[in-house]
């Protein structure tokens, strides 16, 4: 299981999510298969159908790109059950740089 972390300009953690939850429903399961296929084959349409999702959730092999090289890793992860309970969390900081 690989977790991606995003930070704001001040270095504050603003998002944390588990790679593989390509449809952004909070779980990595067979329901992510169609979204993964779309992310690989048509990134622009993926962005239209999943506007609040980060396409890099489909970067299963962690090379920074979403492409056919992620397919075997996605299949292996899905069939092994190695990423059950995907998590996405958002963190909000106030004007004084305190976690709200």
Number of C-alpha atoms within 10 A of each C-alpha: 11 13 13 13 13 13 12 10 6 7 8 15 17 15 15 16 20 24 26 32 30 30 26 24 14 16 19 24 20 12 14 19 19 11 21 27 17 18 27 19 14 12 16 12 12 21 15 10 14 16 12 10 16 18 26 18 22 29 25 27 17 15 11 10 15 21 19 13 14 18 18 12 17 20 13 12 18 18 12 10 11 11 19 16 13 18 18 18 12 10 13 12 13 8 7 7 10 9 12 9
